[in-house]
Amino acid sequence: MHVVVKVLVFCATIILACHMATNSSLYRKSVFFFKGLSEFTRNGFQKAARNFQTSDLDGDISGLSYMITGANSGIGRSTALSLAGKGATVHIVCRNSTRGEEAKQDIVSQTGNDKVQLHLLDISKPRDVIKFADDFVKSDQQLDVLVNNAGTMVNQRELTEDGLERNFATNTLGTYLLSTELLPALEKSSDPKVVTVSSGGMYLMKLDSENFQFERCSFSGDMVYAQNKRQQVVMTRKWAESNEKVKFYTMHPGWADTPAVQQSMPDFHARLESRLRTPAQGADTIVWLCIAKGMTNGAFYQDRQAVAQHLTMAWTQSTTEEENLFMTRLEQVASRFRSN
């Protein structure tokens, strides 16, 4: 009898976990949608921009070095363009050589800054990420700020050659590995930062500390992506708690009109195209976090303001134990690739 009860409890737990992971509540979705229409659109940016201090971006960054992943298009490219325009050294990390080289040449042409370097890397491949970071550290090149912008939303469950669910491999594990493996280079800087481009979609999800691969539930690409973005916010806070030398931030760029949105969310893009932010507006807070001073370590930013990491009464908060378990299990996954 006790065995039957335990089996029933286990099954009920799995069903509940799947429901939470793939079918966020109507309340969350409703609040998120109306919040998005008010804050995440082009009008939302223009309203917030009235309070921006232009002097925040006046600092001289010509002697600083930035690395931006996913910089061949959209928000990443706009970030690279802005930083290069201010004279910084900019390392753009791209998966595709043709698009990456085109982006590099365009940035150099527009800014007159030839301190733009192209690196080829697929963030979804853990061993490649580790080797890339190790080579960069050994090269003794300067690195002051890492911008984790590369991401993906695959709407059908797909495994990489390493057996990892592709969204998780790119958005969560890739971000984790690149950030941790580049710490030796970052810690040499006088003001090192890691800026991770998350998403407001994370408001829909409570942290899942165990089901990284989404093997136990029906698969929904947008909810997997939202879970990955929640994971990025949690790992950033945990890094901020444990590293005294580097500052860590996450941010939401708002709803921006980028190739990634057009490809991954065509219906959303078609409905809201006229209201979407430009890539430059989406990149504004990234650039601000890269340059400005005095931000709150570990915080989540939107339009140059630290904002709440949970919707009111959405029941998405996780316990310290759950967050520690997530970090432990993420490191266990990462260590499989470090040892080979």
C-alpha atoms as one frame of an Amber mdcrd trajectory, in Angstrom:
protein
   0.000   0.000   0.000   2.791   2.397   0.919   4.501   1.639  -2.410   1.317
   2.487  -4.328   0.966   5.776  -2.454   4.575   6.697  -3.188   4.080   5.928
  -6.883   0.925   8.050  -6.998   2.659  10.935  -5.253   5.603  10.690  -7.650
   3.292  10.705 -10.686   1.350  13.651  -9.323   4.594  15.538  -8.763   5.710
  14.942 -12.349   2.345  16.048 -13.725   2.435  19.216 -11.618   6.008  19.963
 -12.657   5.126  19.585 -16.319   2.140  21.844 -15.893   4.273  24.510 -14.244
   7.030  24.181 -16.839   4.970  24.302 -19.998   1.629  25.902 -19.113   2.164
  29.008 -17.045  -1.019  30.277 -15.458  -3.567  32.430 -17.215  -2.918  35.060
 -14.545   0.800  35.217 -15.331   0.205  35.410 -19.056  -2.440  38.107 -18.700
  -0.362  40.290 -16.397   2.711  39.755 -18.569   0.864  40.698 -21.756  -0.525
  43.945 -20.374   2.799  44.796 -18.758   4.456  44.160 -22.100   2.098  46.422
 -24.026   2.729  49.178 -21.502   6.482  48.823 -20.981   8.184  46.544 -23.518
   7.099  48.255 -26.746   8.572  51.209 -28.615   6.223  53.545 -26.766   7.371
  52.043 -23.486  10.978  52.786 -24.370  10.205  56.345 -25.443   8.375  56.965
 -22.176  11.244  55.546 -20.098  13.843  57.467 -22.129  12.486  60.769 -20.837
  14.273  60.003 -17.579  17.574  58.852 -19.085  20.707  60.814 -18.165  22.779
  61.319 -21.306  25.833  61.944 -19.135  25.745  58.265 -18.078  27.299  57.366
 -21.429  29.909  60.135 -21.493  32.720  58.050 -20.067  35.836  57.407 -22.140
  35.880  53.725 -23.100  38.539  53.929 -25.810  40.922  51.942 -23.613  38.396
  49.218 -22.755  37.681  45.871 -24.383  34.245  44.305 -24.830  33.147  40.872
 -26.018  29.645  40.435 -27.454  28.160  37.114 -28.483  25.543  36.905 -31.220
  26.789  40.207 -32.625  26.172  39.690 -36.330  22.579  41.000 -36.211  19.868
  42.576 -34.118  20.545  43.752 -30.580  24.050  42.300 -30.436  25.110  44.100
 -33.581  23.637  47.382 -32.338  25.534  46.972 -29.067  28.804  46.339 -30.909
  28.173  49.331 -33.168  27.565  51.652 -30.218  30.649  50.534 -28.296  32.883
  50.616 -31.357  31.528  54.071 -32.137  32.902  55.226 -28.795  36.365  53.915
 -29.626  36.407  50.663 -27.654  37.992  47.394 -28.706  35.118  45.092 -29.611
  35.286  41.316 -29.951  32.248  40.064 -31.846  31.518  36.368 -31.405  29.425
  34.834 -34.180  28.501  31.363 -35.360  28.467  32.057 -39.095  31.658  33.301
 -40.755  29.950  35.043 -43.675  27.464  36.979 -41.549  30.109  37.654 -38.932
  32.574  39.088 -41.436  29.840  41.242 -42.992  28.914  42.587 -39.552  32.544
  43.322 -38.714  33.144  45.223 -41.946  29.932  47.191 -41.525  30.812  48.186
 -37.956  34.316  49.259 -38.976  32.912  51.198 -41.939  30.281  53.024 -39.903
  32.519  53.881 -36.948  35.984  54.228 -38.474  37.188  52.008 -35.630  39.370
  49.151 -36.822  39.648  47.638 -33.323  36.900  45.140 -34.115  37.823  41.458
 -33.992  35.698  38.572 -35.249  35.659  35.227 -33.443  33.753  32.180 -34.711
  31.998  30.092 -32.069  28.827  28.052 -31.727  27.682  28.683 -28.146  25.632
  25.456 -28.166  28.831  23.345 -28.296  30.256  23.125 -24.760  33.716  21.833
 -25.683  34.120  24.560 -28.284  33.089  27.196 -25.746  35.610  25.909 -23.228
  38.418  25.802 -25.801  37.575  29.271 -27.098  37.601  30.764 -23.600  40.787
  28.917 -22.659  42.556  30.165 -25.789  41.386  33.725 -25.140  42.617  33.636
 -21.541  45.977  32.213 -22.620  46.334  34.936 -25.263  46.440  37.457 -22.398
  44.155  39.818 -24.292  42.359  42.472 -22.316  38.699  41.881 -21.470  36.670
  44.319 -19.387  33.072  43.371 -20.182  31.418  40.226 -21.505  27.968  40.601
 -23.055  26.111  37.289 -23.269  23.669  38.082 -26.054  23.654  34.933 -28.204
  20.492  32.911 -27.827  18.056  30.682 -29.636  14.426  29.601 -29.552  13.917
  26.220 -31.185  10.243  25.364 -31.272  10.663  21.597 -31.710  12.630  19.520
 -29.243  16.028  18.974 -30.820  19.202  17.463 -29.387  22.702  18.633 -30.159
  25.509  16.249 -31.046  26.294  16.189 -27.315  22.799  14.990 -26.461  21.692
  18.327 -25.030  18.362  20.019 -25.718  19.398  22.836 -28.056  17.744  25.751
 -26.257  19.309  24.727 -22.942  22.699  24.102 -24.560  22.783  27.612 -26.022
  20.893  29.831 -23.619  21.797  28.303 -20.264  24.838  26.051 -20.481  26.608
  28.124 -23.144  26.125  31.306 -21.114  27.278  29.547 -17.951  30.410  28.088
 -19.514  31.542  31.186 -21.393  31.082  33.391 -18.335  32.837  31.111 -15.876
  35.671  30.150 -18.225  36.453  33.791 -19.050  36.618  34.864 -15.404  40.461
  34.715 -15.288  40.602  37.303 -18.095  37.822  39.466 -16.652  39.311  39.518
 -13.164  42.389  41.332 -14.473  40.211  44.356 -15.311  39.765  47.231 -12.871
  35.988  47.230 -13.430  34.934  43.879 -14.911  31.317  43.148 -15.776  29.212
  40.365 -17.227  25.981  41.530 -18.846  23.535  38.797 -19.833  20.644  39.546
 -22.161  17.682  37.759 -20.636  14.020  38.308 -21.516  10.799  39.451 -19.916
   9.498  36.018 -20.838  11.221  34.737 -17.706   8.391  36.344 -15.700   6.194
  33.432 -16.827   8.367  30.749 -15.258   9.436  29.501 -11.872  12.957  28.089
 -11.792  13.118  24.403 -12.646  16.196  22.994 -10.937  16.026  19.528 -12.425
  14.342  19.126 -15.817  17.060  20.825 -17.905  16.328  18.690 -20.959  12.522
  19.024 -20.843  12.277  15.256 -21.194   9.340  14.790 -18.812   6.884  17.290
 -20.299   5.232  18.217 -23.546   7.578  20.557 -25.389   6.817  24.237 -25.950
   9.685  26.244 -27.441   8.597  29.580 -26.028   8.199  28.188 -22.516  11.557
  26.387 -22.708  13.113  29.686 -23.780  11.384  31.468 -20.892  12.723  28.848
 -18.467  16.242  29.327 -19.841  15.899  33.077 -19.326  14.766  32.527 -15.724
  17.818  30.319 -15.267  20.060  33.113 -16.570  18.625  35.529 -14.015  19.164
  33.071 -11.167  22.727  32.171 -12.155  23.579  35.869 -12.423  22.356  36.533
  -8.885  24.278  33.553  -7.560  27.463  34.702  -9.329  27.023  38.173  -7.831
  26.819  36.628  -4.376  29.977  34.562  -4.772  32.395  36.668  -6.853  33.838
  39.790  -5.251  35.798  40.997  -8.274  33.283  40.901 -11.147  29.880  42.611
 -11.353  27.035  40.639 -12.924  23.813  41.965 -14.449  20.879  40.667 -16.451
  18.561  42.795 -18.540  15.394  42.710 -20.626  15.733  44.520 -23.975  11.984
  44.863 -24.426  10.142  43.605 -27.473  12.478  44.465 -30.345  12.187  43.906
 -34.076  15.117  41.585 -34.774  15.768  38.715 -37.195  15.594  36.292 -34.254
  12.084  37.452 -33.311  10.950  37.368 -36.930  12.183  33.793 -37.325  11.272
  32.264 -33.956   8.015  34.117 -33.257   6.508  34.990 -36.663   2.921  35.336
 -35.386   3.979  37.594 -32.523   6.069  39.684 -34.909   3.239  40.008 -37.423
   0.747  41.170 -34.777   3.010  43.665 -33.038   5.473  44.729 -35.729   4.427
  48.398 -35.642   4.868  48.510 -31.858   8.234  46.752 -31.616  11.389  48.556
 -30.563  14.263  49.107 -32.940  17.386  47.005 -32.316  19.158  50.154 -31.075
  16.399  50.770 -28.519  16.621  47.151 -27.403  20.399  47.515 -27.047  20.278
  50.782 -25.100  20.315  49.259 -21.616  23.066  46.810 -22.599  25.278  49.713
 -23.676  24.337  51.619 -20.519  25.266  48.659 -18.302  28.578  48.349 -20.176
  29.539  51.983 -19.617  27.708  53.526 -16.663  28.683  53.236 -12.999  26.861
  52.446  -9.775  24.466  49.694 -10.844  23.219  47.081  -8.390  25.218  43.878
  -8.620  23.068  40.861  -9.505  20.058  42.946 -10.474  17.707  42.609 -13.450
  17.463  45.776 -15.556  14.937  47.210 -17.954  15.289  50.628 -19.555  18.217
  51.599 -17.295  16.321  50.749 -14.111  16.647  47.772 -11.774  13.230  46.112
 -11.794  11.477  43.303  -9.968  12.410  39.779 -10.980   8.890  38.420 -10.433
   5.364  39.511 -11.259   3.181  40.280  -8.251   1.384  37.192  -6.932   2.709
  35.037  -9.764   4.232  32.394  -7.460   7.476  32.170  -9.420   9.879  32.725
  -6.522  12.282  29.906  -5.799  13.899  28.979  -2.507  17.592  29.308  -1.742
  17.767  25.524  -1.683  16.240  25.265  -5.156  18.635  27.852  -6.533  21.653
  26.167  -4.957  20.508  22.833  -6.361  20.170  24.394  -9.810  23.717  25.771
  -9.674  25.097  22.456  -8.424  23.415  20.463 -11.173  24.385  22.980 -13.828
  28.010  22.700 -12.748  27.716  18.910 -12.890  26.588  19.132 -16.516  29.363
  21.613 -17.317  32.039  19.463 -15.674  31.288  16.586 -18.052  32.737  18.678
 -20.865  35.629  20.200 -18.942  37.100  16.788 -18.191  37.181  15.641 -21.823
